[in-house]
Amino acid sequence: MPNRPRGHERKLEEAASKRHERLVERWRDIRRLYLAGADLRDICRRLGVSPRTVYRYKDLAEPPPRPVYKRRTSALDPYVPYLVRRWNEGCRNGSRLYREIREQGYQNSEEICARFVAQLRRAEAEGKPPSSVPHARRGSVAGLSSTSKNVAALFMRREEKLSAEQKEYLGRLCGADEALSDVRRLTQAFAEMTRNLQGEKLDRWLEEAEASKAPAMRSFAAGLRKDLDAVRAGLTEEWSNGPVEGFVHKLKLLKRQGYGRAGFDLLRARMLAA
């Protein structure tokens, strides 16, 4: 997601505040009726809410907290300081700036870069400094906050697609924890088996995973052992049951469209005509 002007972020904050006010008002109404002895159906009918909403709020002694708005990261974030520096040096050519960050490892579209350069250009036209344009998030790692989900994505990424910053971060992370180093090594090895259909390496991989210091890898290996033949076939054979799953999904969709009232003959006719 590209960087947004601060005015847009302010509008998002205001919208979030209004939503929270409505939630607090709904919570008060539900609590008032619930404490007055109204049953679930009566509360739903009076307030026009679902039973799930009533269950969510009826036992809350305090109003629900206001969610904190957080700006989403952009793939361009790691390169924003460089772009601002080049802009201050006098470079105004968006295509040139895009080529320069591509050489540094940027792999996303030119459009994202062009939008950010346009923000710099508008700020300059309005007499504002480049610092008025949102900068990269502090503490970001190659455009990602270091959550478990994002670190897992880095573990799965091919080595040749990692930027220098990402490689440095992973080096520090794995150097500080031997279990994480095992996880990354085994994850890369399993991904390679999957991509290249190298099922003959599965037994060796399982032995290493079961001896790993990472509980998650030992648990994953134990799960694979339970259906070893199928896993080995999936990592060896080029055939896939994807088409079968697709037809099963289509059949279920047609069945559900009948709201449980379609007999076998009608369902068969609709399936053949689909």
C-alpha positions, 0 to 999 in steps of 0.5 A: 500500500503506498504512503498516504498523506496525513490528511487521509490518516486523520480522516481514518482516525475520525471514522474509527472514532465515530465507529467506536462511539456507535459501538459504545452506544450499542453496548449501553443499549444491550447492557441496559436491556440485559440487566433489565431481564430482557431475553436474547430474542427480545434484545435482538428484535428491539435493537436490530442486532444479531445474537452474536453481537448480544453475546459479545457485549452483554457481559462486558462491564466496561465499554469496548476499547477503541481500536488504535489505527495503525498505518499499513506498511508499504513495500516502498518504506525501506527506500523512502529515506533514499528517495528523499535524500536523492530528491533533496540532491535535486533529482526530480526524474521519477523513472530514474529514481525507480531504476536506482531503488530497483538496483538496491533490491526493490521488486514492486511496481513503478506505480508505487514509486511514482505516487510517492514521487508525486507526493514529494512534487506536490509538497514542493509546489505547496512550499512544504519540505519533503519531511511533510510526506510520510516516512518509512516506519521506524524499526521496520525490517525491509518494509515489514514489522517484525511480527511472527507472520512477517518473519515466517514470510521471510523464512519462506522467501527464496534466498535470491529474492531477499534484499541486503537488509532482509539478509542482515536482519535474518542473520542477526535473528538466527545468530541470536537463537539456534532454534530459529536458525534450525527453523529457517534452514529446515523451512528452506529445505522443505520448500525446495523439496516442494518446488522441485519434487524431491521426495527422496530427501523426505526421510533425511529431512524428517530426521533432522526436523525431529532432532531440531531444537525448535518444538514447532518443527518437531511437531510438524515432522510428527504430523507428517509421519502420520500420513507419510505415504501421501506426503511422499507422493505429494513431494514426488509425483507431478499429479495433483488432486486440484481439479477434483477439489475444484469439482467438489467445490462446484458441487457443494456450491450448487447444492447450497444454492438450493438451500437444502431443498434440491433433490438428487435429480435436480442437483444432477441436472444442474451439475451437468449443465454447469 
